């Protein structure tokens, strides 16, 4: 395929590289375009060739500044679309895709949530009721059905289960003070089941309830899965950083065992996202690297607490190559409106980067604490995401936590649901 544009900008080059196959030619030479025998896509203000797909451009990809964009949504082939224009396709799919994937709107002034994150309620996807869809993937699929010669990136459906290890153990390996506090807290509440459980764990009669790692190992082996673990490597504790400290032998042994079997990455602490010097992030990364004796190049922020563009620039500076934080920590859905990995584009600097972003769409904590879903509703939501991503040959990445997959009364049904889901999709 050959694409013609009167002007080739970094934004245009980026979105063409992201959406289309590597051998697509992007040219500003109209004579080369006319003479070519390849499938033609004309991205300019006027038609050129009778046998071409014509998209009259929106101005976004030719701008250099960050400005508030007018988003007027309409229905196109059963899907929400915006940046309406003239041509074979009724909207500028290149500019609209860039707007969503680059997270352009997150550079604009916006309200933050309680954890100083970009709130999902600000987003175009939420306001226009398509957050639950990988809309960019669906646009391309629909266009491909009509224009079969379109050279969209070929991909295969993949399922990657991932886990954030926020609290590896509930009782074991924490301080005596913390365990005494837990004991009396549960005793005063009359929660005698928890009191007995804690005593049984300390006496060695029962395994720590948060230690679900052998059970997960068995599931991965049974269903031939290749998960990714993100390990919270604490040097100091805080209100939102409650894991066993990384200096403890038990944590070192656990992280070494996980790293021997699976892909592992850093789960930067809540506190590290507040450290403007980035020294804490570097210390956590180096500590984990020393523990597992392997370089750490992938990351997912604790509480999904990241800010565009600062967080991604920091990761690049620190030598990270992949990030798995692209989702909301308050609602499930497609933050970047795609299920496929993409390289991050720094809109402020107007340049592509080598940081590969792996978006995910489902986290059980969102279902439990924010969406207030029942187990059955969460299962249905997971299946919906799985099936729609499968239909566009994307990548379904799920996020679970070991401490919500226990056999404790409040979590046993979530454990069973996850086991049921893996059985259903691994047939």
RANORBEL-V573386 format. One record per residue. N is the residue number from 1. RES is the residue in one small letter. PHI is phi in radians with two decimals (NA if undefined). Layout:
BEGIN
n=N res=RES phi=PHI
n=N res=RES phi=PHI
END
This chain:
BEGIN
n=1 res=x phi=NA
n=2 res=x phi=-2.13
n=3 res=x phi=-2.04
n=4 res=x phi=-1.86
n=5 res=x phi=-2.48
n=6 res=x phi=-1.11
n=7 res=x phi=-2.37
n=8 res=x phi=-1.88
n=9 res=x phi=-1.89
n=10 res=x phi=-1.08
n=11 res=x phi=-1.12
n=12 res=x phi=-1.14
n=13 res=x phi=-1.05
n=14 res=x phi=-1.08
n=15 res=x phi=-1.25
n=16 res=x phi=-1.14
n=17 res=x phi=-1.10
n=18 res=x phi=-1.28
n=19 res=x phi=-1.60
n=20 res=x phi=-2.01
n=21 res=x phi=-1.17
n=22 res=x phi=-1.10
n=23 res=x phi=-1.56
n=24 res=x phi=-1.23
n=25 res=x phi=-1.69
n=26 res=x phi=-1.89
n=27 res=x phi=-2.33
n=28 res=x phi=-1.92
n=29 res=x phi=-1.69
n=30 res=x phi=-1.14
n=31 res=x phi=-1.21
n=32 res=x phi=-1.07
n=33 res=x phi=-1.09
n=34 res=x phi=-1.08
n=35 res=x phi=-1.38
n=36 res=x phi=-1.21
n=37 res=x phi=-1.66
n=38 res=x phi=-1.33
n=39 res=x phi=-1.07
n=40 res=x phi=-1.89
n=41 res=x phi=-2.17
n=42 res=x phi=-1.75
n=43 res=x phi=-1.95
n=44 res=x phi=-2.61
n=45 res=x phi=-1.32
n=46 res=x phi=-2.34
n=47 res=x phi=-1.25
n=48 res=x phi=-2.17
n=49 res=x phi=-2.27
n=50 res=x phi=-1.11
n=51 res=x phi=-1.80
n=52 res=x phi=-2.63
n=53 res=x phi=-1.67
n=54 res=x phi=-2.01
n=55 res=x phi=-2.12
n=56 res=x phi=-1.36
n=57 res=x phi=-1.24
n=58 res=x phi=-1.32
n=59 res=x phi=-1.39
n=60 res=x phi=-0.96
n=61 res=x phi=-1.31
n=62 res=x phi=-1.90
n=63 res=x phi=-1.54
n=64 res=x phi=-2.05
n=65 res=x phi=-1.65
n=66 res=x phi=-1.76
n=67 res=x phi=-2.34
n=68 res=x phi=-1.11
n=69 res=x phi=-1.80
n=70 res=x phi=-1.42
n=71 res=x phi=-1.94
n=72 res=x phi=-1.92
n=73 res=x phi=-1.47
n=74 res=x phi=-2.58
n=75 res=x phi=-1.65
n=76 res=x phi=-2.33
n=77 res=x phi=0.88
n=78 res=x phi=1.42
n=79 res=x phi=-2.11
n=80 res=x phi=-1.24
n=81 res=x phi=-2.49
n=82 res=x phi=-2.66
n=83 res=x phi=1.06
n=84 res=x phi=-1.08
n=85 res=x phi=-2.70
n=86 res=x phi=-1.67
n=87 res=x phi=2.23
n=88 res=x phi=-1.07
n=89 res=x phi=-1.84
n=90 res=x phi=-1.33
n=91 res=x phi=-2.54
n=92 res=x phi=-1.44
n=93 res=x phi=-1.14
n=94 res=x phi=-1.23
n=95 res=x phi=-1.18
n=96 res=x phi=-1.13
n=97 res=x phi=-1.13
n=98 res=x phi=-1.07
n=99 res=x phi=-1.01
n=100 res=x phi=-1.39
n=101 res=x phi=-1.22
n=102 res=x phi=-1.29
n=103 res=x phi=1.02
n=104 res=x phi=-0.88
n=105 res=x phi=-1.15
n=106 res=x phi=-1.35
n=107 res=x phi=-1.48
n=108 res=x phi=-1.45
n=109 res=x phi=-0.98
n=110 res=x phi=-2.77
n=111 res=x phi=-1.40
n=112 res=x phi=-1.91
n=113 res=x phi=-1.55
n=114 res=x phi=-1.11
n=115 res=x phi=-1.84
n=116 res=x phi=1.08
n=117 res=x phi=-1.79
n=118 res=x phi=-1.09
n=119 res=x phi=-1.37
n=120 res=x phi=-1.07
n=121 res=x phi=-1.21
n=122 res=x phi=-1.33
n=123 res=x phi=-1.34
n=124 res=x phi=-1.05
n=125 res=x phi=-1.10
n=126 res=x phi=-1.24
n=127 res=x phi=-1.10
n=128 res=x phi=-1.94
n=129 res=x phi=1.06
n=130 res=x phi=-2.27
n=131 res=x phi=-1.06
n=132 res=x phi=-1.42
n=133 res=x phi=-2.09
n=134 res=x phi=-1.41
n=135 res=x phi=-1.06
n=136 res=x phi=-1.07
n=137 res=x phi=-1.08
n=138 res=x phi=-1.24
n=139 res=x phi=-1.00
n=140 res=x phi=-1.16
n=141 res=x phi=-1.09
n=142 res=x phi=-1.13
n=143 res=x phi=-1.14
n=144 res=x phi=-1.09
n=145 res=x phi=-1.13
n=146 res=x phi=-1.52
n=147 res=x phi=-2.00
n=148 res=x phi=-1.18
n=149 res=x phi=-1.43
n=150 res=x phi=-1.06
n=151 res=x phi=-1.60
n=152 res=x phi=-1.34
n=153 res=x phi=-0.91
n=154 res=x phi=-1.37
n=155 res=x phi=-2.63
n=156 res=x phi=-1.98
n=157 res=x phi=-1.10
n=158 res=x phi=-2.40
n=159 res=x phi=-2.03
n=160 res=x phi=-2.19
n=161 res=x phi=-1.34
n=162 res=x phi=-2.26
n=163 res=x phi=-2.42
n=164 res=x phi=-1.81
n=165 res=x phi=-1.65
n=166 res=x phi=-1.44
n=167 res=x phi=-2.45
n=168 res=x phi=-1.21
n=169 res=x phi=-2.36
n=170 res=x phi=-1.44
n=171 res=x phi=-2.04
n=172 res=x phi=-1.16
n=173 res=x phi=1.26
n=174 res=x phi=-1.53
n=175 res=x phi=-1.22
n=176 res=x phi=-1.06
n=177 res=x phi=-1.02
n=178 res=x phi=-1.11
n=179 res=x phi=-1.21
n=180 res=x phi=-1.12
n=181 res=x phi=-1.05
n=182 res=x phi=-1.06
n=183 res=x phi=-1.03
n=184 res=x phi=-1.27
n=185 res=x phi=-1.07
n=186 res=x phi=-1.22
n=187 res=x phi=-1.13
n=188 res=x phi=-1.16
n=189 res=x phi=-1.37
n=190 res=x phi=1.37
n=191 res=x phi=-1.55
n=192 res=x phi=-1.25
n=193 res=x phi=-1.07
n=194 res=x phi=-1.19
n=195 res=x phi=-1.10
n=196 res=x phi=-1.14
n=197 res=x phi=-1.04
n=198 res=x phi=-1.08
n=199 res=x phi=-1.12
n=200 res=x phi=-1.16
n=201 res=x phi=-1.17
n=202 res=x phi=-1.17
n=203 res=x phi=-1.44
n=204 res=x phi=1.50
n=205 res=x phi=-1.44
n=206 res=x phi=-2.50
n=207 res=x phi=-1.28
n=208 res=x phi=-0.98
n=209 res=x phi=-1.07
n=210 res=x phi=-1.38
n=211 res=x phi=-1.43
n=212 res=x phi=-1.77
n=213 res=x phi=-1.23
n=214 res=x phi=-1.16
n=215 res=x phi=-1.09
n=216 res=x phi=-1.13
n=217 res=x phi=-0.96
n=218 res=x phi=-1.12
n=219 res=x phi=-1.14
n=220 res=x phi=-1.10
n=221 res=x phi=-1.15
n=222 res=x phi=-1.07
n=223 res=x phi=-1.79
n=224 res=x phi=0.95
n=225 res=x phi=-1.85
n=226 res=x phi=-2.07
n=227 res=x phi=-1.36
n=228 res=x phi=-2.19
n=229 res=x phi=-1.89
n=230 res=x phi=-1.98
n=231 res=x phi=-1.92
n=232 res=x phi=-1.27
n=233 res=x phi=-1.96
n=234 res=x phi=-1.47
n=235 res=x phi=-1.77
n=236 res=x phi=-2.68
n=237 res=x phi=-1.56
n=238 res=x phi=-2.75
n=239 res=x phi=-0.98
n=240 res=x phi=-1.89
n=241 res=x phi=-2.07
n=242 res=x phi=-2.10
n=243 res=x phi=-1.27
n=244 res=x phi=-1.09
n=245 res=x phi=-1.08
n=246 res=x phi=-1.20
n=247 res=x phi=-1.37
n=248 res=x phi=-1.28
n=249 res=x phi=-1.05
n=250 res=x phi=-1.08
n=251 res=x phi=-1.18
n=252 res=x phi=-1.04
n=253 res=x phi=-1.11
n=254 res=x phi=-1.10
n=255 res=x phi=-1.15
n=256 res=x phi=-1.12
n=257 res=x phi=-1.12
n=258 res=x phi=-1.12
n=259 res=x phi=-1.19
n=260 res=x phi=-1.21
n=261 res=x phi=-1.80
n=262 res=x phi=-2.35
n=263 res=x phi=-1.21
n=264 res=x phi=-2.27
n=265 res=x phi=-2.39
n=266 res=x phi=-1.47
n=267 res=x phi=-1.94
n=268 res=x phi=-0.94
n=269 res=x phi=-1.17
n=270 res=x phi=-1.01
n=271 res=x phi=-1.13
n=272 res=x phi=-1.12
n=273 res=x phi=-1.29
n=274 res=x phi=-1.73
n=275 res=x phi=-1.59
n=276 res=x phi=-1.17
n=277 res=x phi=-1.35
n=278 res=x phi=1.16
n=279 res=x phi=-1.15
n=280 res=x phi=-1.17
n=281 res=x phi=-1.02
n=282 res=x phi=-1.12
n=283 res=x phi=-1.11
n=284 res=x phi=-1.12
n=285 res=x phi=-1.09
n=286 res=x phi=-1.17
n=287 res=x phi=-1.10
n=288 res=x phi=-1.12
n=289 res=x phi=-1.07
n=290 res=x phi=-1.18
n=291 res=x phi=-1.16
n=292 res=x phi=-1.66
n=293 res=x phi=0.98
n=294 res=x phi=-2.71
n=295 res=x phi=-1.09
n=296 res=x phi=-1.86
n=297 res=x phi=-2.17
n=298 res=x phi=-2.08
n=299 res=x phi=-2.61
n=300 res=x phi=-2.56
n=301 res=x phi=-1.20
n=302 res=x phi=-1.07
n=303 res=x phi=1.09
n=304 res=x phi=0.85
n=305 res=x phi=-1.64
n=306 res=x phi=-2.50
n=307 res=x phi=-2.19
n=308 res=x phi=-1.54
n=309 res=x phi=-1.73
n=310 res=x phi=-1.03
n=311 res=x phi=-1.08
n=312 res=x phi=-1.19
n=313 res=x phi=-1.11
n=314 res=x phi=-1.09
n=315 res=x phi=-1.04
n=316 res=x phi=-1.11
n=317 res=x phi=-1.06
n=318 res=x phi=-1.55
n=319 res=x phi=1.56
n=320 res=x phi=-1.34
n=321 res=x phi=-1.97
n=322 res=x phi=-2.42
n=323 res=x phi=-2.30
n=324 res=x phi=-2.03
n=325 res=x phi=-1.60
n=326 res=x phi=-1.29
n=327 res=x phi=-2.93
n=328 res=x phi=-1.70
n=329 res=x phi=-1.64
n=330 res=x phi=-2.37
n=331 res=x phi=-2.81
n=332 res=x phi=-1.42
n=333 res=x phi=2.62
n=334 res=x phi=-1.88
n=335 res=x phi=-1.05
n=336 res=x phi=-1.78
n=337 res=x phi=1.06
n=338 res=x phi=-2.54
n=339 res=x phi=-1.80
n=340 res=x phi=-1.84
n=341 res=x phi=-1.11
n=342 res=x phi=-2.59
n=343 res=x phi=-1.39
n=344 res=x phi=-1.28
n=345 res=x phi=-1.90
n=346 res=x phi=-1.46
n=347 res=x phi=-1.12
n=348 res=x phi=-1.11
n=349 res=x phi=-1.61
n=350 res=x phi=0.97
n=351 res=x phi=-2.57
n=352 res=x phi=-1.34
n=353 res=x phi=-2.29
n=354 res=x phi=-1.76
n=355 res=x phi=-1.45
n=356 res=x phi=-1.57
n=357 res=x phi=-1.72
n=358 res=x phi=-1.94
n=359 res=x phi=-1.29
n=360 res=x phi=-2.28
n=361 res=x phi=-2.20
n=362 res=x phi=-2.33
n=363 res=x phi=-2.30
n=364 res=x phi=-1.10
n=365 res=x phi=-1.12
n=366 res=x phi=-1.09
n=367 res=x phi=-1.07
n=368 res=x phi=-1.29
n=369 res=x phi=-1.69
n=370 res=x phi=-1.89
n=371 res=x phi=-1.46
n=372 res=x phi=0.96
n=373 res=x phi=-1.34
n=374 res=x phi=-1.31
n=375 res=x phi=-1.04
n=376 res=x phi=-1.15
n=377 res=x phi=-1.15
n=378 res=x phi=-1.12
n=379 res=x phi=-1.05
n=380 res=x phi=-1.11
n=381 res=x phi=-1.15
n=382 res=x phi=-1.03
n=383 res=x phi=-1.13
n=384 res=x phi=-1.08
n=385 res=x phi=-1.10
n=386 res=x phi=-0.98
n=387 res=x phi=-1.22
n=388 res=x phi=-1.26
n=389 res=x phi=-1.21
n=390 res=x phi=-1.06
n=391 res=x phi=-1.20
n=392 res=x phi=-1.90
n=393 res=x phi=0.97
n=394 res=x phi=-1.67
n=395 res=x phi=-2.12
n=396 res=x phi=-1.63
n=397 res=x phi=-1.96
n=398 res=x phi=-1.83
n=399 res=x phi=-2.23
n=400 res=x phi=-2.22
n=401 res=x phi=-2.08
n=402 res=x phi=-1.00
n=403 res=x phi=-1.46
n=404 res=x phi=-1.88
n=405 res=x phi=-2.11
n=406 res=x phi=-1.57
n=407 res=x phi=-1.68
n=408 res=x phi=-1.20
n=409 res=x phi=-0.91
n=410 res=x phi=-1.31
n=411 res=x phi=-2.12
n=412 res=x phi=-1.04
n=413 res=x phi=-1.23
n=414 res=x phi=-1.21
n=415 res=x phi=-1.07
n=416 res=x phi=-1.14
n=417 res=x phi=-1.09
n=418 res=x phi=-1.12
n=419 res=x phi=-1.09
n=420 res=x phi=-1.13
n=421 res=x phi=-1.10
n=422 res=x phi=-1.09
n=423 res=x phi=-1.14
n=424 res=x phi=-1.20
n=425 res=x phi=-1.63
n=426 res=x phi=-1.83
n=427 res=x phi=-1.19
END
